[in-house]
Amino acid sequence: MNASVFDAQAFARRIRVRIAERGISQAAASVEIGCSTATLSRVCRASVPDVENYFRIEAWLNKEPTP
């Protein structure tokens, strides 16, 4: 049995929700995160990010939004 610990669908959903809450584009989010637009696009379609990008995105998700 190959059970995945990482839920790429849930992670992608969290990113899309945060982008919508902020009212920004994926391109703007990728600049804030520090990853390429292509990487963020893939992750938003539930591709598993590499470890470095995972931590960048996770930090961005957990960062308090600026007003």
Z-matrix of the N, CA and C atoms (Angstrom, degrees):
N
C 1 1.455
C 2 1.523 1 108.69
N 3 1.308 2 116.85 1 135.97
C 4 1.453 3 122.51 2 -178.47
C 5 1.527 4 109.46 3 -115.31
N 6 1.318 5 116.29 4 84.78
C 7 1.467 6 121.02 5 -179.44
C 8 1.523 7 109.18 6 -91.24
N 9 1.313 8 116.09 7 126.33
C 10 1.458 9 121.28 8 179.61
C 11 1.523 10 110.32 9 -86.05
N 12 1.308 11 115.70 10 136.37
C 13 1.458 12 120.90 11 178.08
C 14 1.534 13 109.94 12 -84.05
N 15 1.312 14 116.21 13 -33.83
C 16 1.458 15 121.80 14 -177.55
C 17 1.527 16 109.87 15 -89.55
N 18 1.324 17 117.08 16 125.89
C 19 1.463 18 121.87 17 178.57
C 20 1.527 19 108.77 18 -97.63
N 21 1.322 20 115.50 19 93.20
C 22 1.464 21 121.28 20 -176.87
C 23 1.523 22 111.52 21 -64.09
N 24 1.327 23 117.46 22 -33.57
C 25 1.470 24 120.76 23 178.78
C 26 1.526 25 110.31 24 -64.60
N 27 1.319 26 117.31 25 -45.29
C 28 1.463 27 121.30 26 -179.66
C 29 1.524 28 110.90 27 -66.67
N 30 1.334 29 116.93 28 -39.61
C 31 1.459 30 120.88 29 178.85
C 32 1.527 31 110.02 30 -63.03
N 33 1.329 32 116.40 31 -45.38
C 34 1.466 33 121.38 32 178.49
C 35 1.527 34 110.51 33 -60.73
N 36 1.320 35 116.27 34 -41.86
C 37 1.464 36 120.59 35 179.15
C 38 1.531 37 110.82 36 -61.68
N 39 1.327 38 117.05 37 -43.03
C 40 1.480 39 120.57 38 178.27
C 41 1.526 40 110.89 39 -59.52
N 42 1.309 41 116.88 40 -41.85
C 43 1.466 42 121.14 41 179.90
C 44 1.526 43 110.23 42 -64.91
N 45 1.331 44 116.11 43 -48.56
C 46 1.472 45 119.50 44 -178.63
C 47 1.522 46 111.60 45 -61.83
N 48 1.325 47 117.02 46 -39.18
C 49 1.464 48 120.76 47 178.19
C 50 1.523 49 110.17 48 -63.87
N 51 1.335 50 117.65 49 -45.04
C 52 1.476 51 120.43 50 -179.39
C 53 1.518 52 110.99 51 -64.12
N 54 1.322 53 117.05 52 -40.70
C 55 1.470 54 120.35 53 177.64
C 56 1.521 55 109.97 54 -61.11
N 57 1.325 56 117.10 55 -44.44
C 58 1.469 57 121.18 56 179.22
C 59 1.528 58 111.05 57 -65.04
N 60 1.321 59 117.28 58 -42.58
C 61 1.473 60 120.74 59 178.28
C 62 1.518 61 111.52 60 -59.81
N 63 1.320 62 115.25 61 -39.38
C 64 1.466 63 120.35 62 -178.89
C 65 1.521 64 112.00 63 -78.83
N 66 1.331 65 117.27 64 -18.20
C 67 1.458 66 120.80 65 -179.02
C 68 1.517 67 112.37 66 67.19
N 69 1.339 68 116.01 67 36.77
C 70 1.460 69 120.56 68 -179.63
C 71 1.526 70 109.08 69 -119.45
N 72 1.309 71 115.36 70 167.66
C 73 1.463 72 120.53 71 178.21
C 74 1.527 73 109.78 72 -85.92
N 75 1.328 74 115.41 73 165.27
C 76 1.468 75 119.00 74 174.10
C 77 1.516 76 110.48 75 -61.67
N 78 1.327 77 116.91 76 -35.60
C 79 1.466 78 120.37 77 179.44
C 80 1.526 79 110.61 78 -63.08
N 81 1.328 80 116.99 79 -43.62
C 82 1.467 81 120.46 80 178.17
C 83 1.525 82 110.73 81 -65.44
N 84 1.328 83 116.57 82 -39.70
C 85 1.461 84 120.32 83 178.24
C 86 1.522 85 110.61 84 -63.52
N 87 1.316 86 117.04 85 -41.05
C 88 1.465 87 119.83 86 -179.19
C 89 1.530 88 111.29 87 -63.32
N 90 1.322 89 116.82 88 -35.38
C 91 1.467 90 120.11 89 176.59
C 92 1.527 91 109.59 90 -65.12
N 93 1.327 92 116.72 91 -46.24
C 94 1.462 93 120.51 92 178.71
C 95 1.523 94 111.57 93 -61.49
N 96 1.316 95 116.76 94 -39.11
C 97 1.463 96 121.92 95 -177.91
C 98 1.526 97 111.38 96 -73.56
N 99 1.330 98 116.05 97 -38.06
C 100 1.456 99 120.32 98 -177.36
C 101 1.520 100 112.54 99 95.16
N 102 1.326 101 115.81 100 28.65
C 103 1.465 102 120.32 101 175.77
C 104 1.525 103 107.52 102 -126.58
N 105 1.317 104 115.80 103 169.62
C 106 1.460 105 118.62 104 -179.65
C 107 1.531 106 110.66 105 -74.24
N 108 1.316 107 114.85 106 156.97
C 109 1.459 108 120.57 107 176.84
C 110 1.529 109 109.76 108 -61.56
N 111 1.319 110 116.82 109 -38.74
C 112 1.467 111 120.90 110 179.70
C 113 1.525 112 110.93 111 -63.31
N 114 1.313 113 117.06 112 -41.87
C 115 1.472 114 120.67 113 178.60
C 116 1.516 115 110.47 114 -62.15
N 117 1.319 116 116.86 115 -48.23
C 118 1.460 117 119.68 116 -178.81
C 119 1.524 118 110.65 117 -63.79
N 120 1.309 119 116.79 118 -38.40
C 121 1.466 120 120.32 119 177.92
C 122 1.527 121 110.77 120 -60.82
N 123 1.325 122 116.77 121 -44.77
C 124 1.471 123 120.40 122 178.72
C 125 1.525 124 110.96 123 -62.74
N 126 1.325 125 116.93 124 -43.80
C 127 1.461 126 120.53 125 -178.83
C 128 1.532 127 110.22 126 -65.98
N 129 1.324 128 117.34 127 -36.28
C 130 1.469 129 121.04 128 177.38
C 131 1.528 130 112.04 129 -68.46
N 132 1.319 131 116.58 130 -15.22
C 133 1.471 132 121.12 131 174.38
C 134 1.528 133 110.54 132 -100.63
N 135 1.327 134 115.78 133 17.80
C 136 1.475 135 124.16 134 173.65
C 137 1.521 136 114.82 135 76.71
N 138 1.332 137 117.92 136 25.79
C 139 1.460 138 119.74 137 168.78
C 140 1.523 139 107.46 138 -80.32
N 141 1.302 140 115.93 139 146.58
C 142 1.464 141 120.35 140 -179.73
C 143 1.527 142 108.53 141 -79.24
N 144 1.341 143 117.36 142 123.52
C 145 1.466 144 119.56 143 179.48
C 146 1.524 145 111.38 144 -76.19
N 147 1.340 146 115.60 145 160.30
C 148 1.456 147 117.81 146 172.64
C 149 1.532 148 107.93 147 -70.68
N 150 1.291 149 116.68 148 168.43
C 151 1.470 150 121.33 149 -172.96
C 152 1.527 151 111.80 150 -60.10
N 153 1.330 152 116.83 151 -44.48
C 154 1.464 153 120.85 152 -178.98
C 155 1.524 154 111.22 153 -59.51
N 156 1.324 155 116.90 154 -47.41
C 157 1.467 156 119.91 155 -179.81
C 158 1.522 157 111.63 156 -70.43
N 159 1.322 158 116.91 157 -33.80
C 160 1.465 159 119.18 158 175.35
C 161 1.532 160 109.97 159 -56.48
N 162 1.325 161 116.86 160 -49.97
C 163 1.463 162 119.72 161 -178.32
C 164 1.527 163 112.36 162 -66.32
N 165 1.318 164 118.06 163 -35.83
C 166 1.470 165 120.45 164 175.89
C 167 1.530 166 110.94 165 -62.68
N 168 1.326 167 115.13 166 -46.81
C 169 1.469 168 119.77 167 -178.76
C 170 1.519 169 110.73 168 -66.70
N 171 1.320 170 116.65 169 -43.03
C 172 1.462 171 120.83 170 179.69
C 173 1.535 172 110.73 171 -60.66
N 174 1.327 173 117.17 172 -42.16
C 175 1.471 174 121.08 173 177.76
C 176 1.528 175 110.11 174 -61.86
N 177 1.324 176 116.87 175 -41.54
C 178 1.465 177 121.01 176 178.82
C 179 1.527 178 111.04 177 -65.31
N 180 1.327 179 116.67 178 -41.24
C 181 1.461 180 120.51 179 178.41
C 182 1.531 181 111.70 180 -63.39
N 183 1.312 182 117.30 181 -35.89
C 184 1.461 183 121.65 182 -176.42
C 185 1.523 184 113.67 183 -87.78
N 186 1.319 185 116.45 184 -8.51
C 187 1.463 186 121.71 185 179.98
C 188 1.534 187 108.82 186 -74.42
N 189 1.309 188 115.12 187 135.98
C 190 1.473 189 119.67 188 176.54
C 191 1.517 190 109.01 189 -65.86
N 192 1.334 191 117.22 190 128.68
C 193 1.468 192 119.38 191 179.40
C 194 1.518 193 111.51 192 -65.28
N 195 1.306 194 115.10 193 142.10
C 196 1.465 195 120.09 194 176.68
C 197 1.521 196 108.36 195 -84.54
N 198 1.329 197 116.95 196 139.81
C 199 1.476 198 119.77 197 -178.25
C 200 1.515 199 113.69 198 -66.68
